[in-house]
Amino acid sequence: MQPDQSPPAVDLPPVDLPPVELEAGPVRLRAWRPTDVDDAWTAFQDERMRRWGGLLVDSREDAVAWLDRRLRPAPDRLNWAVVDAATGVLVGSVNLHAVDLVEGQAMVGYWTAPAARGRGLAAHAVDTACRRLFDTTPVDRIELCHAIANPASGRVAEKAGFTWEGRLRRSHRYGGGPKLDQFLWARLADDPAPLLG
Ligand SMILES: CC(C)(COP(=O)(O)OP(=O)(O)OC[C@H]1O[C@@H](n2cnc3c(N)ncnc32)[C@H](O)[C@@H]1OP(=O)(O)O)[C@@H](O)C(=O)NCCC(=O)NCCS
């Protein structure tokens, strides 16, 4: 192709917004609701969330603003609240962001409320969100980054079927702190599905 020629038009399916509800083993992924604000605000006050969540949520007002952004559709982002499948209690969050249907790429982000950690919920939520994107769009690569000092997040990546690809030096400023090195993981649409209990 000559440099001044446009790329051929591609017939792309729309990203399905708002996010559809998805079953994910012990959890369910659903759209955020305004009534989630107090549970989200409680989770944001946890030390690990403040350190690694990458969010500047210092007050309930900040939590309202955070939630407001999750309630509005965005062209390149899908946000889900993660709730316990049996009780409906909010246990976390998973999102797909920087969704680029032309390049076929996206990134995944997540957190689990402190009381719900260590039960495999984040891995189930991440796996289900990724499979949804692979099944409904041309995205065939999803990236996941975490600070190297946050190994629990790396374990989530591994359990959710991601492959470690390297170290991104001084690549992200968590919560306004100094820029930190991160590990980069990726999952491809045709990678083997993880075996989650
Ligand atoms: C990271 C986080 C999402 C994990 O949530 P979770 O629901 O407990 O995740 P899972 O139960 O699916 O998996 C956690 C795994 O990490 C392991 N783990 C926990 N702490 C660990 C540590 N310090 N070092 C190594 N592994 C650790 C757990 O044992 C578990 O692995 P296992 O099932 O093999 O035992 C949660 O701790 C969190 O929300 N942290 C704060 C926000 C955050 O870090 N978000 C990710 C930003 S990239």
The ligand as an ORCA input file, in Angstrom:
! r2SCAN-3c Opt
* xyz 0 1
  C      -4.990     -8.095     43.703
  C      -6.429     -8.366     44.088
  C      -7.361     -7.857     42.983
  C      -6.618     -9.895     44.233
  O      -7.997    -10.158     44.434
  P      -8.516    -11.609     44.867
  O      -9.974    -11.689     44.587
  O      -8.020    -11.937     46.223
  O      -7.740    -12.500     43.813
  P      -7.766    -14.080     43.669
  O      -8.326    -14.733     44.909
  O      -8.385    -14.407     42.336
  O      -6.194    -14.418     43.553
  C      -5.273    -13.873     44.459
  C      -4.042    -14.749     44.438
  O      -2.942    -13.991     44.904
  C      -2.304    -14.701     45.941
  N      -1.661    -13.734     46.806
  C      -2.215    -12.946     47.732
  N      -1.269    -12.178     48.324
  C      -0.092    -12.502     47.714
  C       1.246    -12.071     47.865
  N       1.572    -11.126     48.746
  N       2.201    -12.607     47.060
  C       1.897    -13.562     46.150
  N       0.620    -14.012     45.955
  C      -0.335    -13.485     46.735
  C      -3.416    -15.493     46.606
  O      -2.918    -16.551     47.372
  C      -4.180    -15.959     45.342
  O      -3.523    -17.028     44.706
  P      -3.967    -18.569     44.947
  O      -5.401    -18.665     44.517
  O      -3.035    -19.356     44.102
  O      -3.821    -18.859     46.414
  C      -6.809     -7.721     45.461
  O      -5.821     -8.054     46.400
  C      -6.942     -6.212     45.384
  O      -8.027     -5.712     45.073
  N      -5.851     -5.475     45.676
  C      -5.876     -4.003     45.665
  C      -6.140     -3.425     44.250
  C      -5.221     -4.037     43.226
  O      -4.088     -4.409     43.492
  N      -5.750     -4.141     41.981
  C      -4.954     -4.626     40.858
  C      -4.154     -3.477     40.317
  S      -3.108     -4.008     38.972
*
